[in-house]
Amino acid sequence: MAAQSFAPGEWSNLLARIADAADAVALRHFRSATLKTEAKADGTLVTEADRVIEAEARRIVAAGCPGLGVLGEEYGETPGSAGARLIIDPIDATQN
């Protein structure tokens, strides 16, 4: 189904699936002594949790709404054919 033809309830379902997946990843990394953190080119920090959450969100979008474009903080833009895009900024300050 193309993104522009999604009814509000379908958008809600897609976003809820993404949020549930993000919750599961975040909880696995919460207070982890082994959480990997790296500095990006701009000097900001990114954690393994940030990257995994964005990757999982992209997987869910590709499976549930393949025409939807995605713009994410960690992996950039993947254009879509739907005339719409989802903007993803996984978790801020996970290193803290």
C-alpha positions in Angstrom: 0.0 0.0 0.0 1.4 3.4 -0.9 2.0 5.9 1.9 -0.2 8.6 0.5 -3.2 6.2 0.7 -2.7 5.3 4.3 -5.6 6.0 6.5 -4.9 7.6 9.9 -5.3 4.3 11.7 -2.8 2.6 9.4 -0.3 5.4 10.1 -0.9 4.8 13.8 -0.3 1.1 13.4 2.9 1.6 11.5 4.2 4.1 14.0 3.1 1.9 17.0 5.1 -1.0 15.5 8.2 1.2 15.2 7.8 2.5 18.7 7.4 -1.0 20.1 10.5 -2.2 18.4 12.4 0.9 19.6 11.3 0.2 23.1 12.6 -3.3 23.0 16.0 -2.2 21.7 16.3 0.6 24.2 15.5 -1.7 27.1 18.1 -4.2 26.0 20.7 -1.4 26.1 19.4 0.5 29.2 22.1 0.9 31.8 24.4 -1.4 29.9 28.0 -1.3 31.0 29.0 -2.4 27.6 27.1 0.2 25.5 29.3 1.2 22.6 29.5 5.0 21.9 31.3 6.7 19.0 31.8 10.3 18.0 30.4 11.2 14.7 32.1 13.5 12.2 30.3 16.5 13.7 31.5 15.6 17.2 28.1 14.4 18.5 27.9 11.0 20.1 26.0 8.0 18.7 25.4 4.7 20.5 24.9 1.2 19.2 21.3 1.6 20.5 20.7 4.6 18.2 21.9 2.8 15.2 20.0 -0.4 15.9 16.7 1.5 16.5 17.0 3.4 13.3 17.8 0.2 11.3 14.8 -1.6 12.9 12.5 1.4 12.1 13.7 1.3 8.5 13.1 -2.4 8.2 9.5 -2.0 9.5 8.9 0.8 7.0 10.3 -1.2 4.1 8.1 -4.2 5.0 4.9 -2.3 5.8 5.1 0.6 3.4 7.8 0.1 0.8 7.1 3.4 -1.0 7.6 5.6 2.0 10.8 7.6 2.1 12.9 7.7 5.2 15.2 10.4 6.5 17.2 9.4 9.6 19.8 11.0 11.7 22.1 8.0 11.6 21.7 6.6 8.0 20.6 9.6 6.0 17.9 9.6 3.4 16.3 6.8 1.5 13.9 8.3 -1.1 10.5 6.8 -1.7 7.9 6.9 -4.4 5.0 7.8 -2.1 5.4 11.5 -2.0 5.9 11.3 1.8 8.7 10.4 4.2 9.2 9.4 7.8 11.8 11.3 9.7 13.6 9.3 12.4 15.8 10.6 15.2 16.2 7.4 17.4 17.3 8.4 20.9 19.2 11.5 22.0 21.7 11.4 24.8 21.8 7.6 25.2 25.5 7.9 26.2 24.4 9.8 29.3 
